[in-house]
Amino acid sequence: MSTLNVKVPDEMDDDIEAFLEDNPHYLNKSELVRDAIRHLIERPRLSDRTLADDRVSRKQIEDGDVVSLDDV
């Protein structure tokens, strides 16, 4: 396994520590970073249809064309 040394600002390191405290399934920073990189480089597993539907939904939200769940 390769080793990477990464410099992050102190504030980001504080945020990482807080995230790890709130998400104890990550045992350490290395596991968190590996998972983050994995999510960045893996291809989306959603179908083209689902991705298209998501784009439509996001556009509707952006345009304010939404209905409250209480109104449904």
C-alpha positions as CSV (number, residue, x, y, z in Angstrom):
1,M,0.0,0.0,0.0
2,S,1.3,3.5,-0.9
3,T,1.6,6.3,1.6
4,L,0.5,9.8,0.8
5,N,1.4,12.9,2.9
6,V,-1.2,15.6,2.6
7,K,-1.0,19.1,4.0
8,V,-4.4,20.6,5.1
9,P,-5.1,23.9,6.7
10,D,-5.5,23.7,10.5
11,E,-9.2,24.6,10.2
12,M,-9.8,21.7,7.8
13,D,-8.0,19.4,10.2
14,D,-10.3,20.6,13.0
15,D,-13.3,19.8,10.7
16,I,-11.9,16.4,9.9
17,E,-11.5,15.6,13.7
18,A,-15.1,16.8,14.3
19,F,-16.4,14.7,11.5
20,L,-14.5,11.6,12.8
21,E,-16.1,12.2,16.2
22,D,-19.5,12.3,14.7
23,N,-18.9,9.3,12.4
24,P,-17.1,6.7,14.5
25,H,-17.3,4.1,11.7
26,Y,-14.2,5.8,10.4
27,L,-11.5,4.6,12.7
28,N,-9.0,7.2,11.6
29,K,-8.2,9.9,9.0
30,S,-6.7,7.4,6.6
31,E,-10.0,5.5,6.3
32,L,-11.9,8.7,5.8
33,V,-9.5,9.9,3.1
34,R,-9.6,6.6,1.3
35,D,-13.4,6.6,1.3
36,A,-13.5,10.2,0.1
37,I,-11.1,9.4,-2.8
38,R,-13.0,6.2,-3.6
39,H,-16.2,8.2,-4.0
40,L,-14.5,10.8,-6.2
41,I,-13.1,8.4,-8.7
42,E,-15.8,5.7,-8.9
43,R,-18.3,6.1,-11.7
44,P,-21.8,6.9,-10.7
45,R,-23.9,3.7,-10.4
46,L,-27.2,5.5,-11.3
47,S,-28.9,4.8,-14.6
48,D,-28.9,7.4,-17.3
49,R,-32.7,7.7,-16.7
50,T,-32.3,8.3,-13.0
51,L,-29.6,10.9,-13.7
52,A,-31.9,12.6,-16.2
53,D,-34.8,12.6,-13.6
54,D,-32.4,14.1,-11.0
55,R,-31.5,16.9,-13.4
56,V,-35.2,17.7,-14.0
57,S,-35.8,17.6,-10.2
58,R,-32.9,19.9,-9.5
59,K,-34.1,22.4,-12.2
60,Q,-37.6,22.3,-10.7
61,I,-36.2,23.1,-7.2
62,E,-34.0,25.9,-8.7
63,D,-37.1,27.4,-10.4
64,G,-39.2,27.2,-7.2
65,D,-41.6,24.7,-8.9
66,V,-42.0,22.6,-5.8
67,V,-44.8,21.5,-3.4
68,S,-44.5,21.1,0.3
69,L,-44.8,17.6,1.6
70,D,-47.6,18.8,3.9
71,D,-49.5,19.8,0.7
72,V,-49.2,16.4,-0.9
